[in-house]
Amino acid sequence: MSELYPLKFEPILKETIWGGSSLVRKYYKKGNPELKYGESWEISAVSDNLSVVSNGFLAGNNLEELIEVYMGDITGEAIFEKFGNEFPLLIKLIEAREDLSIQVHPDNELAKKRHNAYGKTEMWYIIESERGSKIYSGFREPVSREIYLEALGNGELASLLNAEETSPGDVFFTPSGRIHAIGAGILLAEIQQTSDITYRIFDWNRKGPDGKSRELHTELALDAIDFNTSGKAKILCNNTLNKTQNLITCEFFITNVITFNERISKDYNLIDSFVIYICLEGEFLIRWDGNSEPVIKGETVLLPAMISEVILDPSPEAKVLEIFMNEDLMLNKPKN
């Protein structure tokens, strides 16, 4: 069996009524710059949106086929044992030229019961933000079900929500049950569980391309919302050059950011997990076993678990998100 290597995938572009052209023009996604794209699915195992390899001898194979053949060599042994051929994370770039709908995602238990699927916990890393752009995340203060329903019925739901202005580099963590929305003028990276289940609650009285209002999931959302999830949600990150800085650690993923203008050696022998790099700025080479793979702004790369040591070589500077999973957190095992 041939050796694995850092894998790139064809982006899956999604046209939306609230999208724009930056994903194509500035982040080099293949598409028509005259169309409105809201999302680029960078790595996806969602059944009808399987990512297809774009580089190397495995080009043309989809992610599910790769895991079926290479198993834990792709994902890590414990991850393969738990998830099988289904890759556990969904990676997106999202551009909002208009406000997205206010929505919520179910947790694993509710999603399993209703949809025989995983729930959705996610995080956002703000890449670009116009002046005054906002993220809505959670309530300003805990609310009762009755107050929520009254505000929803009066079209005043947004007044109950915690809204925070954003700047590039801000981070927002959105566990399942936390009501949320991306505001206009933001481009971000989204890391989430592999799930496409979203309960749309309020869509700003917007009409779809067919002139009709988009479907809302008012009743489904009621049991999913955590009405006590409130307060400020923004996580600030002060970049330190040539240091790996943790942004989020949870049972579903760990996300770090690295801004570097020097070679950085990475040893992943202890994590037994794939690693994902999202190049936010600049470009760099991934070097391993005498080989190298170039990565430019806007590209996402999957480093198979069997490649445990790499060097990241910037040219001349780069900023990347580094994402992987932690076996102890994933399986809820106590650390030694």
Phi and psi restraints in degrees (value plus and minus 20) as a CYANA .aco file:
   2 SER   PHI     -87.1   -47.1
   2 SER   PSI     131.7   171.7
   3 GLU   PHI     -89.7   -49.7
   3 GLU   PSI     124.3   164.3
   4 LEU   PHI     -99.0   -59.0
   4 LEU   PSI     146.8   186.8
   5 TYR   PHI    -171.9  -131.9
   5 TYR   PSI     148.9   188.9
   6 PRO   PHI     -81.0   -41.0
   6 PRO   PSI     104.5   144.5
   7 LEU   PHI    -122.1   -82.1
   7 LEU   PSI     113.0   153.0
   8 LYS   PHI    -130.1   -90.1
   8 LYS   PSI     136.4   176.4
   9 PHE   PHI    -151.6  -111.6
   9 PHE   PSI     134.1   174.1
  10 GLU   PHI     -88.8   -48.8
  10 GLU   PSI     103.8   143.8
  11 PRO   PHI     -82.8   -42.8
  11 PRO   PSI     122.2   162.2
  12 ILE   PHI    -123.2   -83.2
  12 ILE   PSI      83.5   123.5
  13 LEU   PHI    -104.9   -64.9
  13 LEU   PSI     118.1   158.1
  14 LYS   PHI    -138.4   -98.4
  14 LYS   PSI      98.2   138.2
  15 GLU   PHI     -93.6   -53.6
  15 GLU   PSI     116.1   156.1
  16 THR   PHI    -160.0  -120.0
  16 THR   PSI     140.6   180.6
  17 ILE   PHI     -93.9   -53.9
  17 ILE   PSI     -36.5     3.5
  18 TRP   PHI    -128.5   -88.5
  18 TRP   PSI     -14.0    26.0
  19 GLY   PHI    -105.0   -65.0
  19 GLY   PSI    -191.4  -151.4
  20 GLY   PHI    -168.3  -128.3
  20 GLY   PSI    -172.2  -132.2
  21 SER   PHI    -138.2   -98.2
  21 SER   PSI     -21.5    18.5
  22 SER   PHI     -84.9   -44.9
  22 SER   PSI     -54.0   -14.0
  23 LEU   PHI     -80.2   -40.2
  23 LEU   PSI     -55.8   -15.8
  24 VAL   PHI    -103.1   -63.1
  24 VAL   PSI     -67.6   -27.6
  25 ARG   PHI     -94.5   -54.5
  25 ARG   PSI     -59.9   -19.9
  26 LYS   PHI    -127.9   -87.9
  26 LYS   PSI     -41.2    -1.2
  27 TYR   PHI    -137.3   -97.3
  27 TYR   PSI      -5.9    34.1
  28 TYR   PHI      40.1    80.1
  28 TYR   PSI      17.7    57.7
  29 LYS   PHI    -107.7   -67.7
  29 LYS   PSI     122.1   162.1
  30 LYS   PHI     -93.5   -53.5
  30 LYS   PSI      95.5   135.5
  31 GLY   PHI    -197.5  -157.5
  31 GLY   PSI     159.5   199.5
  32 ASN   PHI    -111.1   -71.1
  32 ASN   PSI      93.9   133.9
  33 PRO   PHI     -84.9   -44.9
  33 PRO   PSI     -29.5    10.5
  34 GLU   PHI    -103.4   -63.4
  34 GLU   PSI     -33.6     6.4
  35 LEU   PHI    -112.6   -72.6
  35 LEU   PSI     142.6   182.6
  36 LYS   PHI    -119.3   -79.3
  36 LYS   PSI      89.9   129.9
  37 TYR   PHI    -126.4   -86.4
  37 TYR   PSI     105.5   145.5
  38 GLY   PHI    -115.7   -75.7
  38 GLY   PSI     -46.8    -6.8
  39 GLU   PHI    -160.2  -120.2
  39 GLU   PSI     123.8   163.8
  40 SER   PHI    -140.3  -100.3
  40 SER   PSI      90.7   130.7
  41 TRP   PHI    -100.5   -60.5
  41 TRP   PSI      89.6   129.6
  42 GLU   PHI    -102.3   -62.3
  42 GLU   PSI     -64.6   -24.6
  43 ILE   PHI    -158.0  -118.0
  43 ILE   PSI     100.3   140.3
  44 SER   PHI    -160.9  -120.9
  44 SER   PSI     115.9   155.9
  45 ALA   PHI    -135.9   -95.9
  45 ALA   PSI      -6.9    33.1
  46 VAL   PHI     -81.5   -41.5
  46 VAL   PSI     112.7   152.7
  47 SER   PHI     -73.5   -33.5
  47 SER   PSI     -59.9   -19.9
  48 ASP   PHI    -118.1   -78.1
  48 ASP   PSI      -8.1    31.9
  49 ASN   PHI    -161.6  -121.6
  49 ASN   PSI      37.3    77.3
  50 LEU   PHI    -100.7   -60.7
  50 LEU   PSI     107.8   147.8
  51 SER   PHI     -85.7   -45.7
  51 SER   PSI     122.8   162.8
  52 VAL   PHI    -137.0   -97.0
  52 VAL   PSI     112.0   152.0
  53 VAL   PHI     -83.4   -43.4
  53 VAL   PSI     118.8   158.8
  54 SER   PHI    -132.5   -92.5
  54 SER   PSI     -29.0    11.0
  55 ASN   PHI    -148.5  -108.5
  55 ASN   PSI     135.6   175.6
  56 GLY   PHI      53.0    93.0
  56 GLY   PSI    -191.9  -151.9
  57 PHE   PHI     -91.3   -51.3
  57 PHE   PSI     -34.7     5.3
  58 LEU   PHI    -111.1   -71.1
  58 LEU   PSI     -16.5    23.5
  59 ALA   PHI     -73.2   -33.2
  59 ALA   PSI     115.7   155.7
  60 GLY   PHI      77.7   117.7
  60 GLY   PSI     -36.4     3.6
  61 ASN   PHI    -107.7   -67.7
  61 ASN   PSI     122.9   162.9
  62 ASN   PHI    -110.3   -70.3
  62 ASN   PSI     148.1   188.1
  63 LEU   PHI     -82.5   -42.5
  63 LEU   PSI     -59.4   -19.4
  64 GLU   PHI     -83.7   -43.7
  64 GLU   PSI     -61.8   -21.8
  65 GLU   PHI     -82.4   -42.4
  65 GLU   PSI     -59.8   -19.8
  66 LEU   PHI     -81.1   -41.1
  66 LEU   PSI     -66.4   -26.4
  67 ILE   PHI     -88.4   -48.4
  67 ILE   PSI     -53.8   -13.8
  68 GLU   PHI     -80.3   -40.3
  68 GLU   PSI     -57.0   -17.0
  69 VAL   PHI    -105.0   -65.0
  69 VAL   PSI     -68.0   -28.0
  70 TYR   PHI    -117.1   -77.1
  70 TYR   PSI     -34.9     5.1
  71 MET   PHI      30.2    70.2
  71 MET   PSI    -145.7  -105.7
  72 GLY   PHI     -84.8   -44.8
  72 GLY   PSI     -37.6     2.4
  73 ASP   PHI     -84.5   -44.5
  73 ASP   PSI     -45.7    -5.7
  74 ILE   PHI    -105.3   -65.3
  74 ILE   PSI     -73.2   -33.2
  75 THR   PHI    -118.2   -78.2
  75 THR   PSI     -44.2    -4.2
  76 GLY   PHI      87.2   127.2
  76 GLY   PSI     125.3   165.3
  77 GLU   PHI     -84.2   -44.2
  77 GLU   PSI     -67.9   -27.9
  78 ALA   PHI     -86.5   -46.5
  78 ALA   PSI     -56.0   -16.0
  79 ILE   PHI     -86.6   -46.6
  79 ILE   PSI     -63.0   -23.0
  80 PHE   PHI     -83.8   -43.8
  80 PHE   PSI     -59.4   -19.4
  81 GLU   PHI     -81.9   -41.9
  81 GLU   PSI     -56.4   -16.4
  82 LYS   PHI    -102.9   -62.9
  82 LYS   PSI     -60.5   -20.5
  83 PHE   PHI    -129.3   -89.3
  83 PHE   PSI     -29.7    10.3
  84 GLY   PHI      41.9    81.9
  84 GLY   PSI    -155.4  -115.4
  85 ASN   PHI    -100.1   -60.1
  85 ASN   PSI     -22.5    17.5
  86 GLU   PHI    -111.2   -71.2
  86 GLU   PSI      97.9   137.9
  87 PHE   PHI     -88.1   -48.1
  87 PHE   PSI     113.2   153.2
  88 PRO   PHI    -102.3   -62.3
  88 PRO   PSI     -30.8     9.2
  89 LEU   PHI    -142.1  -102.1
  89 LEU   PSI     130.1   170.1
  90 LEU   PHI    -139.3   -99.3
  90 LEU   PSI     104.7   144.7
  91 ILE   PHI    -133.7   -93.7
  91 ILE   PSI     108.4   148.4
  92 LYS   PHI    -154.2  -114.2
  92 LYS   PSI     133.9   173.9
  93 LEU   PHI    -128.8   -88.8
  93 LEU   PSI     114.4   154.4
  94 ILE   PHI    -147.1  -107.1
  94 ILE   PSI     111.0   151.0
  95 GLU   PHI    -138.3   -98.3
  95 GLU   PSI     102.0   142.0
  96 ALA   PHI    -131.4   -91.4
  96 ALA   PSI      88.0   128.0
  97 ARG   PHI    -108.0   -68.0
  97 ARG   PSI     -41.4    -1.4
  98 GLU   PHI    -147.2  -107.2
  98 GLU   PSI     145.8   185.8
  99 ASP   PHI     -81.0   -41.0
  99 ASP   PSI     114.8   154.8
 100 LEU   PHI     -98.9   -58.9
 100 LEU   PSI     144.0   184.0
 101 SER   PHI     -82.7   -42.7
 101 SER   PSI     132.4   172.4
 102 ILE   PHI     -97.6   -57.6
 102 ILE   PSI     108.9   148.9
 103 GLN   PHI    -167.9  -127.9
 103 GLN   PSI     155.9   195.9
 104 VAL   PHI    -170.9  -130.9
 104 VAL   PSI     135.2   175.2
 105 HIS   PHI    -139.0   -99.0
 105 HIS   PSI     123.4   163.4
 106 PRO   PHI     -95.1   -55.1
 106 PRO   PSI     139.4   179.4
 107 ASP   PHI    -103.9   -63.9
 107 ASP   PSI     158.3   198.3
 108 ASN   PHI     -78.0   -38.0
 108 ASN   PSI     -61.8   -21.8
 109 GLU   PHI     -84.2   -44.2
 109 GLU   PSI     -68.3   -28.3
 110 LEU   PHI     -88.8   -48.8
 110 LEU   PSI     -60.9   -20.9
 111 ALA   PHI     -84.8   -44.8
 111 ALA   PSI     -58.4   -18.4
 112 LYS   PHI     -83.4   -43.4
 112 LYS   PSI     -64.4   -24.4
 113 LYS   PHI     -85.8   -45.8
 113 LYS   PSI     -63.7   -23.7
 114 ARG   PHI    -108.7   -68.7
 114 ARG   PSI     -56.7   -16.7
 115 HIS   PHI    -145.9  -105.9
 115 HIS   PSI     -19.6    20.4
 116 ASN   PHI      30.0    70.0
 116 ASN   PSI      28.6    68.6
 117 ALA   PHI    -162.8  -122.8
 117 ALA   PSI     153.2   193.2
 118 TYR   PHI    -101.2   -61.2
 118 TYR   PSI     133.7   173.7
 119 GLY   PHI     -96.0   -56.0
 119 GLY   PSI    -188.6  -148.6
 120 LYS   PHI    -158.7  -118.7
 120 LYS   PSI      89.5   129.5
 121 THR   PHI    -126.2   -86.2
 121 THR   PSI     118.0   158.0
 122 GLU   PHI    -163.5  -123.5
 122 GLU   PSI     147.8   187.8
 123 MET   PHI    -158.7  -118.7
 123 MET   PSI     136.2   176.2
 124 TRP   PHI    -143.6  -103.6
 124 TRP   PSI     116.9   156.9
 125 TYR   PHI    -135.3   -95.3
 125 TYR   PSI      99.1   139.1
 126 ILE   PHI     -96.8   -56.8
 126 ILE   PSI      98.4   138.4
 127 ILE   PHI    -112.6   -72.6
 127 ILE   PSI     -67.7   -27.7
 128 GLU   PHI    -153.0  -113.0
 128 GLU   PSI     126.6   166.6
 129 SER   PHI    -172.1  -132.1
 129 SER   PSI     106.1   146.1
 130 GLU   PHI     -98.6   -58.6
 130 GLU   PSI     137.8   177.8
 131 ARG   PHI     -76.5   -36.5
 131 ARG   PSI     109.7   149.7
 132 GLY   PHI      65.6   105.6
 132 GLY   PSI     -22.1    17.9
 133 SER   PHI     -87.7   -47.7
 133 SER   PSI     128.5   168.5
 134 LYS   PHI    -151.2  -111.2
 134 LYS   PSI     131.9   171.9
 135 ILE   PHI    -130.7   -90.7
 135 ILE   PSI     113.4   153.4
 136 TYR   PHI    -120.4   -80.4
 136 TYR   PSI     104.0   144.0
 137 SER   PHI    -169.4  -129.4
 137 SER   PSI      90.8   130.8
 138 GLY   PHI      55.2    95.2
 138 GLY   PSI     159.8   199.8
 139 PHE   PHI    -111.1   -71.1
 139 PHE   PSI     136.9   176.9
 140 ARG   PHI     -83.4   -43.4
 140 ARG   PSI     -57.8   -17.8
 141 GLU   PHI    -170.1  -130.1
 141 GLU   PSI     139.4   179.4
 142 PRO   PHI     -74.8   -34.8
 142 PRO   PSI     121.2   161.2
 143 VAL   PHI    -147.5  -107.5
 143 VAL   PSI     139.4   179.4
 144 SER   PHI    -106.8   -66.8
 144 SER   PSI     141.4   181.4
 145 ARG   PHI     -77.5   -37.5
 145 ARG   PSI     -58.0   -18.0
 146 GLU   PHI     -88.3   -48.3
 146 GLU   PSI     -63.7   -23.7
 147 ILE   PHI     -83.5   -43.5
 147 ILE   PSI     -61.3   -21.3
 148 TYR   PHI     -79.5   -39.5
 148 TYR   PSI     -68.9   -28.9
 149 LEU   PHI     -85.4   -45.4
 149 LEU   PSI     -55.7   -15.7
 150 GLU   PHI     -85.4   -45.4
 150 GLU   PSI     -65.9   -25.9
 151 ALA   PHI     -84.7   -44.7
 151 ALA   PSI     -59.4   -19.4
 152 LEU   PHI     -83.0   -43.0
 152 LEU   PSI     -63.2   -23.2
 153 GLY   PHI     -86.0   -46.0
 153 GLY   PSI     -49.1    -9.1
 154 ASN   PHI    -111.1   -71.1
 154 ASN   PSI     -18.1    21.9
 155 GLY   PHI      52.2    92.2
 155 GLY   PSI       2.4    42.4
 156 GLU   PHI    -136.1   -96.1
 156 GLU   PSI       3.4    43.4
 157 LEU   PHI     -77.6   -37.6
 157 LEU   PSI     -60.3   -20.3
 158 ALA   PHI     -78.3   -38.3
 158 ALA   PSI     -48.2    -8.2
 159 SER   PHI     -88.7   -48.7
 159 SER   PSI     -38.1     1.9
 160 LEU   PHI    -107.9   -67.9
 160 LEU   PSI     -33.2     6.8
 161 LEU   PHI    -109.9   -69.9
 161 LEU   PSI     130.5   170.5
 162 ASN   PHI     -96.2   -56.2
 162 ASN   PSI      95.7   135.7
 163 ALA   PHI    -136.2   -96.2
 163 ALA   PSI     109.1   149.1
 164 GLU   PHI    -150.8  -110.8
 164 GLU   PSI     112.3   152.3
 165 GLU   PHI     -88.2   -48.2
 165 GLU   PSI     129.0   169.0
 166 THR   PHI    -138.3   -98.3
 166 THR   PSI     135.5   175.5
 167 SER   PHI    -156.0  -116.0
 167 SER   PSI     135.7   175.7
 168 PRO   PHI     -74.6   -34.6
 168 PRO   PSI     115.4   155.4
 169 GLY   PHI      77.5   117.5
 169 GLY   PSI     -32.6     7.4
 170 ASP   PHI     -89.4   -49.4
 170 ASP   PSI     130.9   170.9
 171 VAL   PHI    -147.0  -107.0
 171 VAL   PSI     119.6   159.6
 172 PHE   PHI    -150.2  -110.2
 172 PHE   PSI     108.7   148.7
 173 PHE   PHI    -125.0   -85.0
 173 PHE   PSI     107.0   147.0
 174 THR   PHI    -144.4  -104.4
 174 THR   PSI      68.5   108.5
 175 PRO   PHI     -87.8   -47.8
 175 PRO   PSI     138.4   178.4
 176 SER   PHI     -72.7   -32.7
 176 SER   PSI     123.2   163.2
 177 GLY   PHI      74.2   114.2
 177 GLY   PSI     -35.0     5.0
 178 ARG   PHI    -109.5   -69.5
 178 ARG   PSI      97.7   137.7
 179 ILE   PHI     -86.5   -46.5
 179 ILE   PSI     123.4   163.4
 180 HIS   PHI    -184.1  -144.1
 180 HIS   PSI     145.6   185.6
 181 ALA   PHI    -182.5  -142.5
 181 ALA   PSI     127.1   167.1
 182 ILE   PHI    -112.1   -72.1
 182 ILE   PSI     109.2   149.2
 183 GLY   PHI    -104.7   -64.7
 183 GLY   PSI     145.5   185.5
 184 ALA   PHI     -83.8   -43.8
 184 ALA   PSI     127.6   167.6
 185 GLY   PHI      67.0   107.0
 185 GLY   PSI       0.5    40.5
 186 ILE   PHI    -143.9  -103.9
 186 ILE   PSI     118.8   158.8
 187 LEU   PHI    -142.9  -102.9
 187 LEU   PSI     108.9   148.9
 188 LEU   PHI    -163.3  -123.3
 188 LEU   PSI     143.6   183.6
 189 ALA   PHI    -120.2   -80.2
 189 ALA   PSI     114.9   154.9
 190 GLU   PHI    -138.3   -98.3
 190 GLU   PSI     108.1   148.1
 191 ILE   PHI    -135.9   -95.9
 191 ILE   PSI     107.8   147.8
 192 GLN   PHI    -171.1  -131.1
 192 GLN   PSI     146.4   186.4
 193 GLN   PHI     -81.6   -41.6
 193 GLN   PSI     133.8   173.8
 194 THR   PHI     -91.6   -51.6
 194 THR   PSI      79.5   119.5
 195 SER   PHI    -183.4  -143.4
 195 SER   PSI     121.2   161.2
 196 ASP   PHI    -139.4   -99.4
 196 ASP   PSI      11.5    51.5
 197 ILE   PHI    -118.6   -78.6
 197 ILE   PSI      95.1   135.1
 198 THR   PHI    -152.0  -112.0
 198 THR   PSI     111.8   151.8
 199 TYR   PHI    -120.9   -80.9
 199 TYR   PSI      89.6   129.6
 200 ARG   PHI    -102.5   -62.5
 200 ARG   PSI     105.8   145.8
 201 ILE   PHI    -123.9   -83.9
 201 ILE   PSI     -66.1   -26.1
 202 PHE   PHI    -166.8  -126.8
 202 PHE   PSI     112.9   152.9
 203 ASP   PHI    -139.8   -99.8
 203 ASP   PSI      10.5    50.5
 204 TRP   PHI      38.2    78.2
 204 TRP   PSI       8.4    48.4
 205 ASN   PHI      37.8    77.8
 205 ASN   PSI       9.9    49.9
 206 ARG   PHI    -104.4   -64.4
 206 ARG   PSI     129.6   169.6
 207 LYS   PHI    -121.4   -81.4
 207 LYS   PSI     125.8   165.8
 208 GLY   PHI     -99.3   -59.3
 208 GLY   PSI    -199.6  -159.6
 209 PRO   PHI     -77.9   -37.9
 209 PRO   PSI     -45.8    -5.8
 210 ASP   PHI    -106.8   -66.8
 210 ASP   PSI     -15.4    24.6
 211 GLY   PHI      63.2   103.2
 211 GLY   PSI     -19.7    20.3
 212 LYS   PHI    -126.3   -86.3
 212 LYS   PSI     136.1   176.1
 213 SER   PHI     -87.8   -47.8
 213 SER   PSI     123.7   163.7
 214 ARG   PHI     -94.4   -54.4
 214 ARG   PSI     135.4   175.4
 215 GLU   PHI     -81.9   -41.9
 215 GLU   PSI     116.9   156.9
 216 LEU   PHI    -128.7   -88.7
 216 LEU   PSI     137.0   177.0
 217 HIS   PHI    -144.4  -104.4
 217 HIS   PSI      33.8    73.8
 218 THR   PHI     -77.8   -37.8
 218 THR   PSI     -68.4   -28.4
 219 GLU   PHI     -91.5   -51.5
 219 GLU   PSI     -62.1   -22.1
 220 LEU   PHI     -80.8   -40.8
 220 LEU   PSI     -57.6   -17.6
 221 ALA   PHI     -87.8   -47.8
 221 ALA   PSI     -49.6    -9.6
 222 LEU   PHI     -75.9   -35.9
 222 LEU   PSI     -64.2   -24.2
 223 ASP   PHI     -98.6   -58.6
 223 ASP   PSI     -33.8     6.2
 224 ALA   PHI    -111.7   -71.7
 224 ALA   PSI     -46.4    -6.4
 225 ILE   PHI     -94.5   -54.5
 225 ILE   PSI     115.2   155.2
 226 ASP   PHI    -114.7   -74.7
 226 ASP   PSI      84.6   124.6
 227 PHE   PHI     -94.0   -54.0
 227 PHE   PSI     -29.3    10.7
 228 ASN   PHI    -114.9   -74.9
 228 ASN   PSI     -26.8    13.2
 229 THR   PHI     -96.8   -56.8
 229 THR   PSI      89.1   129.1
 230 SER   PHI    -169.3  -129.3
 230 SER   PSI     153.2   193.2
 231 GLY   PHI      71.9   111.9
 231 GLY   PSI     157.2   197.2
 232 LYS   PHI     -82.2   -42.2
 232 LYS   PSI     122.9   162.9
 233 ALA   PHI    -141.1  -101.1
 233 ALA   PSI     -36.9     3.1
 234 LYS   PHI     -85.0   -45.0
 234 LYS   PSI     115.5   155.5
 235 ILE   PHI    -131.9   -91.9
 235 ILE   PSI     100.1   140.1
 236 LEU   PHI    -110.6   -70.6
 236 LEU   PSI     121.7   161.7
 237 CYS   PHI    -148.4  -108.4
 237 CYS   PSI     100.2   140.2
 238 ASN   PHI    -113.3   -73.3
 238 ASN   PSI      89.5   129.5
 239 ASN   PHI     -85.0   -45.0
 239 ASN   PSI     111.7   151.7
 240 THR   PHI    -135.9   -95.9
 240 THR   PSI     101.3   141.3
 241 LEU   PHI     -79.8   -39.8
 241 LEU   PSI     114.3   154.3
 242 ASN   PHI      44.8    84.8
 242 ASN   PSI       5.4    45.4
 243 LYS   PHI    -145.1  -105.1
 243 LYS   PSI     122.9   162.9
 244 THR   PHI    -105.1   -65.1
 244 THR   PSI     101.3   141.3
 245 GLN   PHI    -136.7   -96.7
 245 GLN   PSI     107.2   147.2
 246 ASN   PHI     -94.5   -54.5
 246 ASN   PSI     115.2   155.2
 247 LEU   PHI    -125.8   -85.8
 247 LEU   PSI     -71.1   -31.1
 248 ILE   PHI    -159.3  -119.3
 248 ILE   PSI     114.0   154.0
 249 THR   PHI    -148.5  -108.5
 249 THR   PSI      96.3   136.3
 250 CYS   PHI    -164.6  -124.6
 250 CYS   PSI     157.6   197.6
 251 GLU   PHI     -88.5   -48.5
 251 GLU   PSI     -35.7     4.3
 252 PHE   PHI    -119.2   -79.2
 252 PHE   PSI     -46.7    -6.7
 253 PHE   PHI    -188.0  -148.0
 253 PHE   PSI     140.5   180.5
 254 ILE   PHI    -141.7  -101.7
 254 ILE   PSI     111.0   151.0
 255 THR   PHI    -145.9  -105.9
 255 THR   PSI     108.3   148.3
 256 ASN   PHI    -140.0  -100.0
 256 ASN   PSI     142.4   182.4
 257 VAL   PHI    -142.9  -102.9
 257 VAL   PSI     120.6   160.6
 258 ILE   PHI    -151.9  -111.9
 258 ILE   PSI     101.1   141.1
 259 THR   PHI    -130.9   -90.9
 259 THR   PSI     102.4   142.4
 260 PHE   PHI    -166.3  -126.3
 260 PHE   PSI     123.5   163.5
 261 ASN   PHI    -146.2  -106.2
 261 ASN   PSI      -5.0    35.0
 262 GLU   PHI    -152.0  -112.0
 262 GLU   PSI     138.6   178.6
 263 ARG   PHI     -80.2   -40.2
 263 ARG   PSI     117.2   157.2
 264 ILE   PHI    -142.8  -102.8
 264 ILE   PSI     106.6   146.6
 265 SER   PHI    -110.2   -70.2
 265 SER   PSI     115.4   155.4
 266 LYS   PHI    -143.1  -103.1
 266 LYS   PSI     107.2   147.2
 267 ASP   PHI    -137.7   -97.7
 267 ASP   PSI      91.3   131.3
 268 TYR   PHI    -126.7   -86.7
 268 TYR   PSI      -0.9    39.1
 269 ASN   PHI     -79.7   -39.7
 269 ASN   PSI     -47.9    -7.9
 270 LEU   PHI    -111.5   -71.5
 270 LEU   PSI     -25.3    14.7
 271 ILE   PHI    -121.4   -81.4
 271 ILE   PSI     -37.8     2.2
 272 ASP   PHI      27.0    67.0
 272 ASP   PSI      32.7    72.7
 273 SER   PHI    -169.0  -129.0
 273 SER   PSI     131.5   171.5
 274 PHE   PHI     -79.6   -39.6
 274 PHE   PSI     142.6   182.6
 275 VAL   PHI    -150.4  -110.4
 275 VAL   PSI     118.5   158.5
 276 ILE   PHI    -134.1   -94.1
 276 ILE   PSI     113.9   153.9
 277 TYR   PHI    -133.5   -93.5
 277 TYR   PSI     110.3   150.3
 278 ILE   PHI    -133.8   -93.8
 278 ILE   PSI      97.2   137.2
 279 CYS   PHI    -104.7   -64.7
 279 CYS   PSI      91.5   131.5
 280 LEU   PHI    -109.1   -69.1
 280 LEU   PSI     -54.5   -14.5
 281 GLU   PHI    -167.4  -127.4
 281 GLU   PSI     130.5   170.5
 282 GLY   PHI      50.7    90.7
 282 GLY   PSI    -173.4  -133.4
 283 GLU   PHI    -174.9  -134.9
 283 GLU   PSI     141.0   181.0
 284 PHE   PHI    -177.7  -137.7
 284 PHE   PSI     147.0   187.0
 285 LEU   PHI    -127.7   -87.7
 285 LEU   PSI     118.0   158.0
 286 ILE   PHI    -114.2   -74.2
 286 ILE   PSI      99.4   139.4
 287 ARG   PHI    -129.7   -89.7
 287 ARG   PSI     113.0   153.0
 288 TRP   PHI    -175.8  -135.8
 288 TRP   PSI     116.8   156.8
 289 ASP   PHI      26.0    66.0
 289 ASP   PSI      22.1    62.1
 290 GLY   PHI      59.4    99.4
 290 GLY   PSI     -16.3    23.7
 291 ASN   PHI    -130.8   -90.8
 291 ASN   PSI     147.4   187.4
 292 SER   PHI    -169.3  -129.3
 292 SER   PSI     131.9   171.9
 293 GLU   PHI    -154.9  -114.9
 293 GLU   PSI     101.5   141.5
 294 PRO   PHI     -96.7   -56.7
 294 PRO   PSI     125.7   165.7
 295 VAL   PHI    -154.1  -114.1
 295 VAL   PSI     108.5   148.5
 296 ILE   PHI    -135.3   -95.3
 296 ILE   PSI     147.5   187.5
 297 LYS   PHI     -68.5   -28.5
 297 LYS   PSI     112.1   152.1
 298 GLY   PHI      72.9   112.9
 298 GLY   PSI     -29.5    10.5
 299 GLU   PHI    -113.1   -73.1
 299 GLU   PSI     128.0   168.0
 300 THR   PHI    -140.2  -100.2
 300 THR   PSI     115.6   155.6
 301 VAL   PHI    -148.6  -108.6
 301 VAL   PSI     118.5   158.5
 302 LEU   PHI    -124.7   -84.7
 302 LEU   PSI      97.4   137.4
 303 LEU   PHI    -113.6   -73.6
 303 LEU   PSI      92.9   132.9
 304 PRO   PHI     -79.4   -39.4
 304 PRO   PSI     131.9   171.9
 305 ALA   PHI     -81.8   -41.8
 305 ALA   PSI     -48.0    -8.0
 306 MET   PHI     -89.6   -49.6
 306 MET   PSI     -37.6     2.4
 307 ILE   PHI    -112.2   -72.2
 307 ILE   PSI      82.2   122.2
 308 SER   PHI    -121.1   -81.1
 308 SER   PSI     -31.1     8.9
 309 GLU   PHI    -156.8  -116.8
 309 GLU   PSI     106.5   146.5
 310 VAL   PHI    -159.8  -119.8
 310 VAL   PSI     143.2   183.2
 311 ILE   PHI    -138.5   -98.5
 311 ILE   PSI     111.2   151.2
 312 LEU   PHI    -119.6   -79.6
 312 LEU   PSI      99.0   139.0
 313 ASP   PHI    -138.9   -98.9
 313 ASP   PSI      83.7   123.7
 314 PRO   PHI     -97.4   -57.4
 314 PRO   PSI     135.8   175.8
 315 SER   PHI    -163.9  -123.9
 315 SER   PSI      70.9   110.9
 316 PRO   PHI    -112.2   -72.2
 316 PRO   PSI     -34.6     5.4
 317 GLU   PHI    -165.4  -125.4
 317 GLU   PSI     132.0   172.0
 318 ALA   PHI    -171.1  -131.1
 318 ALA   PSI     137.7   177.7
 319 LYS   PHI    -148.9  -108.9
 319 LYS   PSI     107.2   147.2
 320 VAL   PHI    -153.3  -113.3
 320 VAL   PSI     130.9   170.9
 321 LEU   PHI    -113.4   -73.4
 321 LEU   PSI     117.8   157.8
 322 GLU   PHI    -137.7   -97.7
 322 GLU   PSI     102.1   142.1
 323 ILE   PHI    -148.8  -108.8
 323 ILE   PSI     114.5   154.5
 324 PHE   PHI    -175.4  -135.4
 324 PHE   PSI    -198.3  -158.3
 325 MET   PHI    -136.9   -96.9
 325 MET   PSI     135.8   175.8
 326 ASN   PHI    -135.8   -95.8
 326 ASN   PSI      97.7   137.7
 327 GLU   PHI     -79.0   -39.0
 327 GLU   PSI     -61.6   -21.6
 328 ASP   PHI     -83.9   -43.9
 328 ASP   PSI     -62.5   -22.5
 329 LEU   PHI     -90.2   -50.2
 329 LEU   PSI     -63.3   -23.3
 330 MET   PHI     -79.7   -39.7
 330 MET   PSI     -61.5   -21.5
 331 LEU   PHI    -117.5   -77.5
 331 LEU   PSI     -13.0    27.0
 332 ASN   PHI      34.5    74.5
 332 ASN   PSI      19.1    59.1
 333 LYS   PHI    -109.8   -69.8
 333 LYS   PSI     119.2   159.2
 334 PRO   PHI     -87.6   -47.6
 334 PRO   PSI     122.9   162.9
 335 LYS   PHI     -95.6   -55.6
 335 LYS   PSI     126.2   166.2
